[in-house]
Amino acid sequence: MRSWQVERRKRTRHLIELGGLMVKSGIVDLTGDDRAPIYGALLWMADKLTSEDGERARELWAGKGKEAFAAEQETKTPTTSHPQQDRP
């Protein structure tokens, strides 16, 4: 595979993952899949991140995201094991 194809696939995967985060967060459903408020919110976030409060916002949002990922991981990890039964 050519290097430009590898890079294109990496970029495509990255964009798909970012879109998945939009769906996972509930934003897509909450906005009725209307791109204008989603884009507006992203622009607001970008403004906030470049403001004097940017570092604080980044820390707060990162903390909330990490908590959500951890909570999701806990629900995926089985807490009990089911030993396989021996057959006669």
MARROGU-382570 format. One record per atom (N, C-alpha, C, O): residue in three letters; atom name; x, y negated, z. Coordinates in Angstrom, 3 decimals, padded with zeros to 6 digits. Layout:
REM residues N
     r    a         px         py         pz
   ala   CA          X          Y          Z
...
END
This chain:
REM residues 88
     r    a         px         py         pz
   met    N    000.842    001.170    000.000
   met   CA    000.000    000.000    000.000
   met    C    000.897   -001.247    000.000
   met    O    001.922   -001.279    000.681
   arg    N    000.520   -002.230   -000.736
   arg   CA    001.310   -003.446   -000.840
   arg    C    001.154   -004.301    000.411
   arg    O    000.147   -004.214    001.114
   ser    N    002.152   -005.119    000.676
   ser   CA    002.154   -005.918    001.907
   ser    C    000.963   -006.884    001.951
   ser    O    000.406   -007.121    003.023
   trp    N    000.568   -007.444    000.799
   trp   CA   -000.571   -008.357    000.815
   trp    C   -001.855   -007.612    001.152
   trp    O   -002.758   -008.188    001.760
   gln    N   -001.953   -006.334    000.767
   gln   CA   -003.127   -005.544    001.102
   gln    C   -003.185   -005.253    002.599
   gln    O   -004.252   -005.296    003.212
   val    N   -002.029   -004.958    003.172
   val   CA   -001.952   -004.704    004.615
   val    C   -002.367   -005.960    005.369
   val    O   -003.158   -005.891    006.310
   glu    N   -001.837   -007.104    004.959
   glu   CA   -002.178   -008.371    005.619
   glu    C   -003.659   -008.699    005.452
   glu    O   -004.299   -009.187    006.384
   arg    N   -004.193   -008.435    004.283
   arg   CA   -005.619   -008.697    004.047
   arg    C   -006.485   -007.819    004.944
   arg    O   -007.484   -008.290    005.488
   arg    N   -006.117   -006.561    005.105
   arg   CA   -006.871   -005.661    005.979
   arg    C   -006.781   -006.090    007.436
   arg    O   -007.766   -006.009    008.171
   lys    N   -005.606   -006.546    007.857
   lys   CA   -005.444   -007.053    009.224
   lys    C   -006.351   -008.252    009.459
   lys    O   -007.022   -008.346    010.487
   arg    N   -006.364   -009.171    008.490
   arg   CA   -007.203   -010.370    008.611
   arg    C   -008.675   -009.994    008.633
   arg    O   -009.445   -010.530    009.430
   thr    N   -009.067   -009.078    007.760
   thr   CA   -010.463   -008.633    007.715
   thr    C   -010.867   -008.011    009.042
   thr    O   -011.944   -008.306    009.559
   arg    N   -010.029   -007.166    009.594
   arg   CA   -010.323   -006.536    010.890
   arg    C   -010.458   -007.592    011.985
   arg    O   -011.359   -007.521    012.821
   his    N   -009.558   -008.566    011.972
   his   CA   -009.595   -009.645    012.957
   his    C   -010.915   -010.414    012.871
   his    O   -011.541   -010.692    013.894
   leu    N   -011.328   -010.751    011.672
   leu   CA   -012.575   -011.493    011.486
   leu    C   -013.786   -010.663    011.916
   leu    O   -014.726   -011.199    012.504
   ile    N   -013.771   -009.380    011.632
   ile   CA   -014.860   -008.499    012.049
   ile    C   -014.926   -008.433    013.575
   ile    O   -016.011   -008.474    014.154
   glu    N   -013.774   -008.331    014.219
   glu   CA   -013.743   -008.289    015.683
   glu    C   -014.289   -009.583    016.280
   glu    O   -015.026   -009.545    017.265
   leu    N   -013.936   -010.728    015.694
   leu   CA   -014.459   -012.002    016.186
   leu    C   -015.971   -012.078    016.008
   leu    O   -016.677   -012.561    016.893
   gly    N   -016.467   -011.607    014.880
   gly   CA   -017.910   -011.561    014.665
   gly    C   -018.593   -010.641    015.662
   gly    O   -019.694   -010.928    016.132
   gly    N   -017.934   -009.535    015.980
   gly   CA   -018.468   -008.610    016.968
   gly    C   -018.600   -009.251    018.336
   gly    O   -019.547   -008.970    019.070
   leu    N   -017.650   -010.117    018.682
   leu   CA   -017.745   -010.834    019.952
   leu    C   -018.954   -011.765    019.972
   leu    O   -019.595   -011.937    021.009
   met    N   -019.257   -012.357    018.835
   met   CA   -020.438   -013.229    018.755
   met    C   -021.701   -012.422    019.028
   met    O   -022.584   -012.870    019.760
   val    N   -021.785   -011.244    018.445
   val   CA   -022.955   -010.385    018.648
   val    C   -022.982   -009.887    020.093
   val    O   -024.021   -009.929    020.751
   lys    N   -021.836   -009.417    020.578
   lys   CA   -021.740   -008.864    021.933
   lys    C   -022.145   -009.892    022.987
   lys    O   -022.762   -009.537    023.991
   ser    N   -021.808   -011.143    022.770
   ser   CA   -022.121   -012.194    023.734
   ser    C   -023.610   -012.522    023.778
   ser    O   -024.082   -013.148    024.727
   gly    N   -024.344   -012.106    022.764
   gly   CA   -025.764   -012.404    022.703
   gly    C   -026.089   -013.691    021.959
   gly    O   -027.258   -014.029    021.777
   ile    N   -025.061   -014.405    021.533
   ile   CA   -025.252   -015.690    020.855
   ile    C   -026.064   -015.549    019.578
   ile    O   -026.906   -016.394    019.277
   val    N   -025.818   -014.498    018.838
   val   CA   -026.512   -014.311    017.559
   val    C   -028.010   -014.177    017.796
   val    O   -028.807   -014.817    017.109
   asp    N   -028.399   -013.355    018.759
   asp   CA   -029.823   -013.181    019.058
   asp    C   -030.422   -014.444    019.667
   asp    O   -031.539   -014.829    019.321
   leu    N   -029.692   -015.087    020.565
   leu   CA   -030.215   -016.281    021.240
   leu    C   -030.451   -017.438    020.281
   leu    O   -031.314   -018.282    020.525
   thr    N   -029.695   -017.482    019.200
   thr   CA   -029.865   -018.564    018.219
   thr    C   -030.718   -018.137    017.030
   thr    O   -030.923   -018.914    016.097
   gly    N   -031.210   -016.910    017.064
   gly   CA   -031.981   -016.421    015.924
   gly    C   -031.130   -016.300    014.678
   gly    O   -031.624   -016.456    013.562
   asp    N   -029.846   -016.022    014.868
   asp   CA   -028.887   -015.880    013.771
   asp    C   -028.755   -017.164    012.950
   asp    O   -028.421   -017.122    011.766
   asp    N   -029.021   -018.308    013.595
   asp   CA   -028.880   -019.609    012.940
   asp    C   -027.444   -020.077    013.114
   asp    O   -026.993   -020.311    014.235
   arg    N   -026.739   -020.212    012.022
   arg   CA   -025.319   -020.537    012.090
   arg    C   -025.030   -021.955    012.552
   arg    O   -023.953   -022.208    013.091
   ala    N   -025.954   -022.888    012.359
   ala   CA   -025.704   -024.283    012.740
   ala    C   -025.457   -024.435    014.239
   ala    O   -024.466   -025.063    014.613
   pro    N   -026.308   -023.892    015.120
   pro   CA   -026.003   -024.046    016.550
   pro    C   -024.770   -023.241    016.981
   pro    O   -024.051   -023.650    017.893
   ile    N   -024.530   -022.118    016.340
   ile   CA   -023.331   -021.341    016.673
   ile    C   -022.086   -022.150    016.318
   ile    O   -021.156   -022.257    017.118
   tyr    N   -022.075   -022.710    015.127
   tyr   CA   -020.936   -023.518    014.700
   tyr    C   -020.805   -024.756    015.576
   tyr    O   -019.696   -025.138    015.950
   gly    N   -021.928   -025.385    015.906
   gly   CA   -021.907   -026.554    016.783
   gly    C   -021.316   -026.226    018.139
   gly    O   -020.531   -027.005    018.680
   ala    N   -021.686   -025.074    018.697
   ala   CA   -021.147   -024.662    019.992
   ala    C   -019.644   -024.409    019.892
   ala    O   -018.892   -024.762    020.800
   leu    N   -019.209   -023.802    018.798
   leu   CA   -017.778   -023.559    018.611
   leu    C   -017.002   -024.872    018.472
   leu    O   -015.891   -025.004    018.984
   leu    N   -017.601   -025.833    017.776
   leu   CA   -016.955   -027.144    017.664
   leu    C   -016.875   -027.821    019.027
   leu    O   -015.871   -028.453    019.352
   trp    N   -017.942   -027.686    019.828
   trp   CA   -017.937   -028.239    021.180
   trp    C   -016.828   -027.592    022.007
   trp    O   -016.117   -028.276    022.743
   met    N   -016.681   -026.273    021.883
   met   CA   -015.613   -025.570    022.595
   met    C   -014.236   -026.092    022.165
   met    O   -013.368   -026.327    023.007
   ala    N   -014.042   -026.270    020.874
   ala   CA   -012.763   -026.763    020.369
   ala    C   -012.473   -028.157    020.924
   ala    O   -011.341   -028.447    021.310
   asp    N   -013.493   -029.022    020.966
   asp   CA   -013.320   -030.354    021.550
   asp    C   -012.942   -030.252    023.022
   asp    O   -012.041   -030.949    023.489
   lys    N   -013.633   -029.383    023.745
   lys   CA   -013.369   -029.206    025.165
   lys    C   -011.939   -028.713    025.393
   lys    O   -011.254   -029.193    026.297
   leu    N   -011.488   -027.761    024.580
   leu   CA   -010.146   -027.200    024.730
   leu    C   -009.045   -028.211    024.425
   leu    O   -007.925   -028.077    024.920
   thr    N   -009.353   -029.215    023.617
   thr   CA   -008.344   -030.229    023.295
   thr    C   -008.450   -031.453    024.191
   thr    O   -007.676   -032.399    024.045
   ser    N   -009.403   -031.442    025.117
   ser   CA   -009.565   -032.563    026.031
   ser    C   -008.633   -032.415    027.230
   ser    O   -007.891   -031.439    027.338
   glu    N   -008.682   -033.393    028.123
   glu   CA   -007.843   -033.315    029.323
   glu    C   -008.273   -032.187    030.258
   glu    O   -007.491   -031.745    031.100
   asp    N   -009.510   -031.720    030.113
   asp   CA   -010.010   -030.585    030.898
   asp    C   -009.818   -029.254    030.180
   asp    O   -010.344   -028.234    030.624
   gly    N   -009.083   -029.251    029.090
   gly   CA   -008.947   -028.074    028.256
   gly    C   -008.379   -026.857    028.963
   gly    O   -008.878   -025.745    028.796
   glu    N   -007.334   -027.068    029.752
   glu   CA   -006.704   -025.931    030.429
   glu    C   -007.654   -025.315    031.452
   glu    O   -007.721   -024.094    031.590
   arg    N   -008.380   -026.159    032.160
   arg   CA   -009.349   -025.653    033.143
   arg    C   -010.453   -024.874    032.437
   arg    O   -010.839   -023.803    032.904
   ala    N   -010.964   -025.383    031.332
   ala   CA   -012.007   -024.688    030.573
   ala    C   -011.492   -023.342    030.083
   ala    O   -012.186   -022.330    030.179
   arg    N   -010.272   -023.336    029.557
   arg   CA   -009.678   -022.088    029.064
   arg    C   -009.584   -021.057    030.183
   arg    O   -009.916   -019.889    029.980
   glu    N   -009.132   -021.484    031.369
   glu   CA   -009.022   -020.570    032.506
   glu    C   -010.388   -020.031    032.929
   glu    O   -010.539   -018.834    033.176
   leu    N   -011.377   -020.914    033.010
   leu   CA   -012.722   -020.483    033.406
   leu    C   -013.311   -019.504    032.399
   leu    O   -013.853   -018.465    032.774
   trp    N   -013.201   -019.844    031.123
   trp   CA   -013.781   -018.997    030.087
   trp    C   -013.035   -017.671    029.980
   trp    O   -013.650   -016.625    029.770
   ala    N   -011.714   -017.711    030.123
   ala   CA   -010.935   -016.474    030.071
   ala    C   -011.308   -015.568    031.243
   ala    O   -011.437   -014.355    031.079
   gly    N   -011.478   -016.155    032.415
   gly   CA   -011.869   -015.367    033.579
   gly    C   -013.223   -014.708    033.388
   gly    O   -013.402   -013.533    033.710
   lys    N   -014.162   -015.460    032.871
   lys   CA   -015.497   -014.911    032.614
   lys    C   -015.433   -013.796    031.579
   lys    O   -016.098   -012.772    031.734
   gly    N   -014.648   -013.979    030.538
   gly   CA   -014.508   -012.953    029.509
   gly    C   -013.849   -011.691    030.042
   gly    O   -014.277   -010.580    029.730
   lys    N   -012.805   -011.866    030.847
   lys   CA   -012.128   -010.701    031.425
   lys    C   -013.066   -009.923    032.344
   lys    O   -013.062   -008.692    032.346
   glu    N   -013.876   -010.651    033.128
   glu   CA   -014.849   -009.982    033.998
   glu    C   -015.856   -009.185    033.174
   glu    O   -016.203   -008.057    033.526
   ala    N   -016.320   -009.775    032.081
   ala   CA   -017.302   -009.091    031.230
   ala    C   -016.692   -007.851    030.582
   ala    O   -017.341   -006.807    030.517
   phe    N   -015.445   -007.953    030.101
   phe   CA   -014.780   -006.785    029.518
   phe    C   -014.599   -005.685    030.566
   phe    O   -014.810   -004.506    030.282
   ala    N   -014.207   -006.082    031.781
   ala   CA   -014.009   -005.099    032.852
   ala    C   -015.320   -004.423    033.219
   ala    O   -015.356   -003.210    033.426
   ala    N   -016.398   -005.198    033.303
   ala   CA   -017.706   -004.628    033.628
   ala    C   -018.159   -003.668    032.541
   ala    O   -018.735   -002.620    032.835
   glu    N   -017.905   -004.016    031.301
   glu   CA   -018.257   -003.142    030.178
   glu    C   -017.451   -001.848    030.233
   glu    O   -017.980   -000.763    029.991
   gln    N   -016.179   -001.976    030.550
   gln   CA   -015.320   -000.800    030.633
   gln    C   -015.784    000.142    031.747
   gln    O   -015.734    001.362    031.593
   glu    N   -016.235   -000.425    032.862
   glu   CA   -016.723    000.396    033.974
   glu    C   -017.945    001.202    033.578
   glu    O   -018.108    002.339    034.020
   thr    N   -018.808    000.627    032.750
   thr   CA   -020.006    001.358    032.335
   thr    C   -019.684    002.436    031.317
   thr    O   -020.450    003.387    031.166
   lys    N   -018.569    002.307    030.620
   lys   CA   -018.169    003.314    029.634
   lys    C   -017.404    004.467    030.264
   lys    O   -017.407    005.577    029.732
   thr    N   -016.749    004.216    031.391
   thr   CA   -015.933    005.236    032.038
   thr    C   -016.815    006.126    032.899
   thr    O   -017.464    005.636    033.823
   pro    N   -016.854    007.421    032.617
   pro   CA   -017.679    008.301    033.448
   pro    C   -017.121    008.382    034.869
   pro    O   -015.912    008.485    035.077
   thr    N   -018.035    008.333    035.840
   thr   CA   -017.610    008.372    037.230
   thr    C   -017.631    009.783    037.786
   thr    O   -017.027    010.041    038.828
   thr    N   -018.305    010.693    037.122
   thr   CA   -018.326    012.090    037.568
   thr    C   -017.878    012.970    036.428
   thr    O   -018.080    012.656    035.255
   ser    N   -017.271    014.069    036.794
   ser   CA   -016.856    015.017    035.764
   ser    C   -017.781    016.217    035.808
   ser    O   -018.301    016.583    036.862
   his    N   -017.974    016.808    034.674
   his   CA   -018.811    017.983    034.548
   his    C   -017.944    019.143    034.105
   his    O   -017.658    019.282    032.916
   pro    N   -017.511    019.994    035.056
   pro   CA   -016.638    021.101    034.644
   pro    C   -017.363    022.036    033.692
   pro    O   -018.555    022.307    033.830
   gln    N   -016.613    022.507    032.742
   gln   CA   -017.188    023.424    031.764
   gln    C   -017.412    024.788    032.424
   gln    O   -016.533    025.312    033.108
   gln    N   -018.592    025.344    032.210
   gln   CA   -018.917    026.632    032.825
   gln    C   -018.292    027.759    032.016
   gln    O   -018.214    027.702    030.789
   asp    N   -017.849    028.784    032.735
   asp   CA   -017.273    029.946    032.065
   asp    C   -018.399    030.777    031.467
   asp    O   -019.462    030.930    032.069
   arg    N   -018.162    031.294    030.312
   arg   CA   -019.147    032.177    029.669
   arg    C   -018.834    033.617    030.002
   arg    O   -017.661    033.984    030.085
   pro    N   -019.863    034.459    030.199
   pro   CA   -019.619    035.888    030.491
   pro    C   -019.053    036.628    029.326
   pro    O   -018.798    037.828    029.422
END
